[in-house]
Structures are given as C-alpha cells and as structure tokens.
C-alpha cells in the first residue's frame, strides 16, 4: 500500500474515532441532563416549602441602601440550588394558569394587565428571565427590549415609546430595560443636562400612576449583580465561541462607570419606589435564585388580582344538546 493510500485510510479512521467520541459525549450530556431533570422533579413538593415571603424581603422601602445588598444572597428562600430549580419548576403550572386567567378575563371585556419591568447591569440575567420564567405562556406575553432610541423616538418625549409598548388588556408586558434608562444611562454619560433628567423621576411616577389607574399592575425588578460576578460572566462569553454573539465590547467600557451606575440606581430606587409601583431588588449572582424570585413576584401580583374564569355568555346545556345532535 502506498503512503498516500495509507494516509487517507488513517485519516478516515481518525475521523470515525472522533465522530464516535463526539457521539458518546453528546449522549452523556443528554443522559446527565435527564438525570438532573429527574432529580429536580423529585424535589418539587419539598422545595416549594422553602419559599417564604420573597416579595416583602425584596421590596424597596424607606432608607433602603443598594450598597448593603448581598448579591449572592437568597432572601425569602431557605433552600439550595437544587431546591430553587425544583421550586421554579413546581410553580410553572400555576403561573401559566394565572396568565391564562388574565387573558380569559380580557375576552369578557376585562381591562386589566400586568407589566414586568426588568432593569440591571449588563449580564445580570435579563434574558434568562424571558427564557426560564416568562416562556410558560408566550401567547399572552408582549415583550419589548428597549435599545438606544431611534431617530423617530428621539423626536418625541422620552415616555412616548414606553407608552406605545404597554401591554393590552389580558397581556403580560415585559420590558427588558425601560423608561429608567432615561435616568440611568443619560445621567451617567451626560447625554442630557441634569436639569432635564432630574425632572424625569417625577414624570415617571406620574406616568406609572396613570398606567396603574388604567388597570395595569406594575412589577419593577432590578437584577443586582456584583462587579466581580459581571466580570466572570463576561469572561465566560470570551471563553466560549458559542457565546461570542452575546459579547459586546461596550460592556467592558461600561464597567468603568460602575460606581456612577450604582449611584444612579440608588437615586432611582429612592425616588421612584412608590406604593402603587414599588421596586424589588433581586440579588442576581445566583441565576437560579433570581429566576425563582421574579417568578414569585409575578405570582404574588397575579394572585392579588384574584383572577376568575369568565362565566359563559351562552346556554351551556343548550349547546351540549345541540352538540350531541350534530
């Protein structure tokens, strides 16, 4: 056998061996994931018992200091990571049911809706909230990710684009960033004069009062991570080719303004955590806890609405008889 033929044969063997190893690795990953899912499912009933009063534990009140928050803490939850994942899964059915009730109410003329506002530094887990919490009922969800204002948006008042994105009756609206960017980014980077952005706190409060009065329950969440945790998450994106698409070099630039952002967030919490629309600061170094906390905040809001299935607007028995004869 010539050297060329032998080389081709060896190359083919190596390819086959590599393919075999890859297949075994993929199978092992799938098997491990299945084992984890089974373990989580076994813990569901007990894990729910570890949920305490998360809402009150996270609500921002008078004298709140952001700097004192333990970003790796789990306020209102006494379990571990496995318990947290199990509790999240155990409560998915109720969240889905509550959101369906909200939508059903609107089909009978109801005007109520829910708005979840999610703020946080880069990599704080805003996208994970959509994937792991809100995905239980995507049909009744209106999600909006606010980027830098467009030319058209800049030609209007800063609340114009926010008003246009509010949820319709029966919907859960989710804002990934929000009107608060106009007292955070613009303040840190001096995009508009202080005399302009300093008036916006009161304008936001007035806007939210109107939103609440119109039938929308507002749940405001700040996902709070530490600077070290953000650095680790950014590094993870650089270490993983499949996560390059998530990396934005501008995120590194923004880290240089960390203290200024914390000062700006403290002002937001001081000035806009109201009785009708309070803020909740969620420690987010542990992703599993942050997702569970946001889920529970949503459930608290929906439970407080006492949503009921709308009664039939037709003769049920009559329709039953007609169906039997059809």
Secondary structure, 3 states (H helix, E strand, C coil): CCHHHHHHHHHHHHHHHHHHHHHHHHHHHHHHHHHHHHHHHHHHHHHHCCECCHHHHHECCCCCCHHHCCCCCCCCECCCHHHHHHHHHHCHHHHHHHHHHHHHHHHCCCCCEEEEEEEECCCCCHHHHHHHCHHHHHHHEEEEECCCCCHHHHCCCCCHHHHHCCCCCCCEEEEECCHHHHHCHHHHCCCCCHHHHCCHHHHHHHHHHHHHHCCEEEEEEEEECCHHHHHHHHHHHHHCHHHHHHCCHHHHHHHCCHHHHHHHHHHHHHHHCCCCCCEEEEECCCHHHHHHHHHHHHHHHHHHCCCCCCCCCCCHHHHHHHHHHC
